[in-house]
Amino acid sequence: MPDGQGTPLAGEKIYQEKCSNCHGPTADGVSGIYPALRGGIGSLTSRKPLRTIGSFWPYPESVLDYVRRAMPLDSPQSLSNDDLYAVVSYLFYINHIVSKDFVLDSKTIAGIEMPNRKGFIETGEGRERPTVAGTAGENRLMDCRSKAGGRK
């Protein structure tokens, strides 16, 4: 994680300057061209899932890394570390993940729990190793093969 820090208040200003042209002034996306960055929590199993920072991304570090490498679209990697932390903290704030006075930095990011943190793989808590979400490993695969008349 890079050095630096930022707050939602500072991030809102940066968002409006550098991000709102594509993602809209309220981060709701623009005409289906540029995605919404907020909302959608609980929608992933619906007929019209809304994949946003709040509903889809499982780890806060992944959000920070993506924004660091790829945004703003017209000038990737142009944000200073402080601006990066600020805009990402703002995105977490508008998704109700952090409070308005939260200070995001390389240490506090590890304490953030994303709403979809268990949506990709199980955490492995209480087990020796994690498994793919919704599976019980090879036994489930073997059971599927036997039900389908495949090899055992």
Order of alpha helices (4+ residues) and beta strands (2+ residues): beta-alpha-alpha-alpha-alpha-beta-alpha
